[in-house]
Amino acid sequence: MIVTDWIHAIAGFFIVVGLTLGFDCGSNPLFVHPYFLLLPLFVGLNLLQFGFSKFCPLGLLLKKLGVPETREKGKCCG
């Protein structure tokens, strides 16, 4: 996986976790507190600002951890 793949996977994970823990529909056994809804809001705002500025803090962290930015030639999906 390359940097953009990791960013999409991590962002999606945190959105789902934040909504699951923050949304009380009456029968949600995982509901903790409505403040967890701030987590997907934060992720969404980061994705929005990336659209304009092309700056992603998670991308910088992943690059420092050695995650490749591009796929190798000749390799498809794995």
Residue pairs with C-beta under 8 A, 6 or more apart in sequence:
1 9
1 67
2 67
2 68
2 69
2 70
2 71
3 59
3 62
3 63
3 67
3 68
3 69
6 58
6 62
6 67
7 56
7 58
7 59
7 62
10 58
11 43
11 46
11 47
11 58
14 39
14 40
14 43
15 39
15 40
15 43
15 44
17 36
17 39
18 36
18 37
18 38
18 39
18 40
18 41
18 43
19 36
19 37
19 40
20 28
20 30
21 30
21 31
21 32
21 33
21 36
21 39
22 31
22 32
22 33
22 34
22 35
22 36
22 37
22 38
22 39
22 40
23 31
23 34
23 37
24 31
24 34
25 31
46 56
46 57
46 58
49 55
50 56
63 69
